[in-house]
Amino acid sequence: MTPEKFRYFAPRTVDEALALLSEHGERAKILAGGQSLLAAMKLRLASPEVLIDLGQIRDLDYIRRTSSGLSVGAMTPYVKLLRSALVADVCSLVAQAAKVIGDVQIRNRGTIGGTIAHADPSADMPAAVLAIDAKVVVRGPEGERVVPAPEFFISTFTTALEPDEIVTEVRLPSLAGWRSTYLKAARRPSDFAMVAVAAVARLDAGGTRLDDVKIALSGVSDSVFRATSVENAVRGRLVSELDFDRAAAGVTEGRFVLADVHASSAYRAQLAVTQVSRAMSLVVG
């Protein structure tokens, strides 16, 4: 199938993009990398009358060191996150997640801001930014605001982003002193996750106690989510006392678990337990 007819705009500044978004309202869609939106348009699952392509806004493509970590422009493609020495050094979890996103074409075209704004519950980068308490910078007619990742993701394809706002930046904290891993189980390497786990952990100076841990999952429920029950069960414990399987056992307790052609709810729930246990064993040692 082919998309329905639409008008196309390629603004060169964020202000110009916001003006177009304000003018066309609900008839418009923002195009970032386009790896999700264009596919939906071809299937006519989405039929916007207006496309506002952010690809010409060069000011949104950057990776910069800050006093607390990194600032990443919303239009920065996955491939730059994967290849950046800064990202590898300051916030390695994001590079680990970028490595397993889609295929080469998707990693070259898809953007960090696009995937975060899209909020697919099975996408990789939302889980990574959620696990490290990253912050999402958005801009609209009323100016700029900063939304912590735990408050940004609400449910399937739903975020705290207002209809007249655009994601402009993602602020990643430094993971100095933390260990990190990103584990993804998928039917094929280029598929969305059946279950993916982003985990970071910090041990005490002697490496005997787990001072802190953060775990986020995608592909499991109707939104990416933090495994707070697991985190609370292991935080502050001696490494020698940790039972990863037992701690991970309740990761989906009380939570809606997806079922689809790739996995039943029961299979996905058990896979989540296995992946969380494996992730903790990797970051804790």
C-alpha positions as CSV (number, residue, x, y, z in Angstrom):
1,M,0.0,0.0,0.0
2,T,1.0,3.6,-0.3
3,P,0.3,6.6,2.0
4,E,-2.6,8.9,1.5
5,K,-1.8,12.4,0.1
6,F,-0.2,14.8,2.5
7,R,1.5,18.2,2.6
8,Y,5.2,18.2,3.4
9,F,7.3,20.8,5.2
10,A,11.0,20.8,6.1
11,P,11.6,23.6,8.6
12,R,15.2,24.6,9.4
13,T,14.6,25.8,12.9
14,V,12.7,24.6,16.0
15,D,10.7,27.9,16.0
16,E,9.6,27.3,12.4
17,A,8.6,23.8,13.2
18,L,6.6,24.9,16.2
19,A,4.9,27.5,14.1
20,L,3.9,24.9,11.6
21,L,2.7,22.6,14.3
22,S,0.6,25.4,15.8
23,E,-0.9,26.3,12.4
24,H,-1.9,22.8,11.4
25,G,-2.7,21.3,14.8
26,E,-4.1,17.7,14.9
27,R,-3.8,17.4,11.2
28,A,0.0,17.4,11.5
29,K,2.6,14.8,12.5
30,I,6.2,15.4,13.4
31,L,8.7,13.3,11.3
32,A,12.0,12.6,13.0
33,G,13.8,9.5,11.8
34,G,10.5,8.2,10.2
35,Q,11.2,4.5,10.9
36,S,7.8,4.1,12.7
37,L,5.7,6.8,11.2
38,L,6.4,6.1,7.5
39,A,5.7,2.4,8.0
40,A,2.4,3.2,9.6
41,M,1.5,5.6,6.8
42,K,2.2,3.0,4.2
43,L,-0.2,0.7,5.9
44,R,-2.6,3.6,6.3
45,L,-2.6,3.1,10.1
46,A,-1.7,6.8,10.2
47,S,-2.9,9.3,7.7
48,P,-1.7,12.8,8.7
49,E,-2.6,15.6,6.3
50,V,0.7,17.4,7.1
51,L,4.2,16.1,7.7
52,I,6.7,18.4,9.5
53,D,10.1,16.9,8.9
54,L,12.8,17.9,11.5
55,G,15.6,16.4,9.4
56,Q,16.8,19.8,8.3
57,I,17.2,21.2,11.8
58,R,20.9,20.7,12.2
59,D,20.9,22.3,15.6
60,L,19.1,19.2,17.0
61,D,21.9,16.8,16.0
62,Y,24.7,16.9,18.6
63,I,26.3,15.1,21.6
64,R,27.8,17.4,24.2
65,R,29.5,16.8,27.5
66,T,28.0,18.6,30.5
67,S,28.9,18.9,34.1
68,S,26.5,16.1,35.0
69,G,26.7,13.9,31.9
70,L,25.7,14.4,28.3
71,S,23.2,16.5,26.3
72,V,22.0,14.8,23.2
73,G,20.0,16.5,20.5
74,A,16.7,14.9,19.6
75,M,17.7,14.4,16.0
76,T,20.9,12.5,16.8
77,P,20.7,9.1,15.0
78,Y,21.4,5.8,16.8
79,V,24.5,5.3,14.8
80,K,26.2,8.3,16.3
81,L,25.3,7.1,19.8
82,L,26.8,3.8,19.0
83,R,30.0,5.2,17.6
84,S,30.5,8.1,20.0
85,A,33.5,7.8,22.3
86,L,31.8,10.3,24.6
87,V,28.7,8.1,24.9
88,A,30.8,5.0,25.5
89,D,32.8,6.8,28.2
90,V,30.1,8.7,30.0
91,C,26.9,6.8,29.5
92,S,27.7,3.3,28.1
93,L,24.2,1.9,28.6
94,V,22.8,4.1,25.8
95,A,25.5,2.8,23.4
96,Q,24.7,-0.8,24.4
97,A,21.1,-0.2,23.6
98,A,21.8,1.5,20.3
99,K,23.9,-1.5,19.2
100,V,20.8,-3.8,19.1
101,I,18.3,-1.5,17.6
102,G,16.9,-2.7,14.3
103,D,19.3,-3.1,11.4
104,V,22.0,-0.8,9.8
105,Q,19.4,1.3,7.9
106,I,17.3,1.9,11.0
107,R,20.3,2.8,13.1
108,N,21.3,5.3,10.5
109,R,17.9,6.9,10.1
110,G,16.2,6.4,13.5
111,T,16.7,9.2,16.1
112,I,16.8,9.2,19.9
113,G,14.1,12.0,20.1
114,G,11.9,10.2,17.6
115,T,11.8,6.9,19.5
116,I,11.3,8.6,22.9
117,A,8.4,10.7,21.6
118,H,6.9,7.7,19.8
119,A,6.9,5.7,23.1
120,D,6.6,2.2,21.6
121,P,6.4,-0.1,24.6
122,S,8.8,-2.6,22.8
123,A,11.4,-0.1,21.7
124,D,14.9,-0.1,23.1
125,M,16.0,3.4,23.8
126,P,13.0,4.3,26.1
127,A,14.0,1.5,28.5
128,A,17.6,2.7,28.5
129,V,16.8,6.4,29.3
130,L,14.3,5.3,31.9
131,A,16.8,3.0,33.7
132,I,19.2,5.9,34.2
133,D,16.6,8.6,35.1
134,A,17.4,10.7,32.0
135,K,15.6,13.9,31.4
136,V,13.6,14.8,28.3
137,V,13.7,18.4,27.1
138,V,10.6,19.6,25.2
139,R,9.7,22.9,23.7
140,G,6.4,24.4,22.8
141,P,4.7,27.8,22.4
142,E,5.0,28.5,26.2
143,G,8.8,27.8,26.1
144,E,11.0,24.9,27.3
145,R,10.4,22.4,30.1
146,V,12.3,19.4,31.4
147,V,10.5,16.2,32.1
148,P,12.2,13.3,34.0
149,A,12.0,10.0,32.1
150,P,9.8,8.3,34.8
151,E,7.2,11.0,34.3
152,F,7.5,11.2,30.5
153,F,6.4,7.6,29.5
154,I,2.7,7.1,30.3
155,S,1.4,4.2,28.2
156,T,1.4,2.8,24.6
157,F,2.4,5.6,22.3
158,T,1.4,8.1,25.0
159,T,3.8,10.5,26.7
160,A,3.7,13.7,28.7
161,L,4.5,15.5,25.5
162,E,1.7,18.0,24.7
163,P,0.3,18.1,21.1
164,D,2.0,21.5,20.4
165,E,5.4,20.5,21.8
166,I,8.5,18.9,20.3
167,V,11.3,16.9,22.0
168,T,14.5,18.8,21.5
169,E,17.0,17.2,23.8
170,V,17.7,14.2,26.0
171,R,20.0,14.7,29.1
172,L,21.9,11.6,30.1
173,P,23.5,11.4,33.5
174,S,27.1,10.2,33.9
175,L,27.4,6.5,34.8
176,A,30.9,7.0,36.3
177,G,31.2,4.3,39.0
178,W,28.2,2.3,37.7
179,R,28.1,-0.9,35.7
180,S,25.6,-1.3,33.0
181,T,24.1,-3.9,30.6
182,Y,21.3,-4.1,28.0
183,L,19.9,-7.5,27.3
184,K,17.4,-8.0,24.5
185,A,15.4,-11.2,23.6
186,A,13.8,-11.0,20.2
187,R,12.6,-13.4,17.5
188,R,15.2,-12.1,15.1
189,P,18.1,-9.6,15.7
190,S,16.3,-6.8,13.9
191,D,13.0,-7.2,15.6
192,F,11.4,-5.3,18.5
193,A,12.0,-6.8,21.9
194,M,9.9,-9.6,23.3
195,V,11.7,-8.7,26.5
196,A,14.5,-6.2,27.0
197,V,16.2,-5.2,30.2
198,A,18.3,-2.1,30.8
199,A,20.2,-2.4,34.1
200,V,22.8,-0.3,36.0
201,A,24.3,-1.1,39.3
202,R,26.8,0.6,41.7
203,L,28.8,-1.4,44.3
204,D,30.5,-0.1,47.4
205,A,34.3,0.6,47.3
206,G,35.1,-2.9,48.3
207,G,32.7,-4.5,45.8
208,T,30.9,-6.4,48.5
209,R,27.6,-4.5,48.8
210,L,25.1,-3.4,46.2
211,D,24.7,0.3,46.9
212,D,22.2,1.0,44.2
213,V,20.5,-0.6,41.2
214,K,18.1,0.6,38.5
215,I,16.3,-1.7,36.1
216,A,13.9,-0.9,33.3
217,L,12.0,-3.2,30.9
218,S,10.5,-2.9,27.4
219,G,8.5,-5.4,25.4
220,V,6.7,-6.7,28.4
221,S,3.7,-4.4,29.2
222,D,1.8,-1.4,27.7
223,S,4.7,0.9,28.5
224,V,8.3,0.7,29.4
225,F,8.6,0.5,33.2
226,R,11.0,0.4,36.1
227,A,11.3,-2.9,38.1
228,T,11.0,-1.1,41.4
229,S,10.1,-4.2,43.4
230,V,13.3,-5.9,42.2
231,E,15.4,-2.8,42.8
232,N,14.1,-2.6,46.4
233,A,14.7,-6.3,47.0
234,V,18.4,-6.1,46.3
235,R,19.4,-2.6,47.0
236,G,21.8,-2.3,50.0
237,R,22.3,-6.1,50.2
238,L,25.7,-7.9,50.4
239,V,26.6,-9.3,47.0
240,S,27.3,-12.7,48.6
241,E,23.7,-12.9,49.8
242,L,22.0,-12.0,46.6
243,D,19.7,-14.6,44.9
244,F,19.0,-13.1,41.5
245,D,16.3,-15.6,40.5
246,R,14.4,-15.0,43.7
247,A,14.7,-11.2,43.4
248,A,13.5,-11.2,39.8
249,A,10.5,-13.6,40.4
250,G,8.0,-10.8,41.1
251,V,9.1,-8.4,38.2
252,T,5.7,-8.6,36.5
253,E,3.5,-9.1,39.6
254,G,0.4,-6.9,39.4
255,R,1.3,-5.7,35.9
256,F,-0.5,-6.2,32.6
257,V,1.7,-8.5,30.4
258,L,1.5,-8.4,26.6
259,A,0.4,-11.4,24.5
260,D,0.9,-11.5,20.7
261,V,1.9,-13.8,17.9
262,H,5.5,-13.9,19.2
263,A,4.8,-14.9,22.9
264,S,1.9,-15.6,25.3
265,S,1.6,-13.6,28.5
266,A,2.9,-16.5,30.5
267,Y,5.9,-17.0,28.3
268,R,6.7,-13.3,28.3
269,A,6.4,-13.0,32.1
270,Q,8.8,-16.0,32.6
271,L,11.2,-14.5,30.0
272,A,11.2,-11.2,31.9
273,V,12.2,-13.0,35.1
274,T,15.0,-14.8,33.3
275,Q,16.3,-11.7,31.6
276,V,16.2,-9.6,34.8
277,S,18.1,-12.3,36.7
278,R,20.7,-12.5,33.9
279,A,21.0,-8.7,33.8
280,M,21.6,-8.4,37.5
281,S,24.2,-11.2,37.5
282,L,26.1,-9.3,34.7
283,V,26.1,-5.9,36.4
284,V,26.6,-7.1,39.9
285,G,29.1,-9.9,39.1
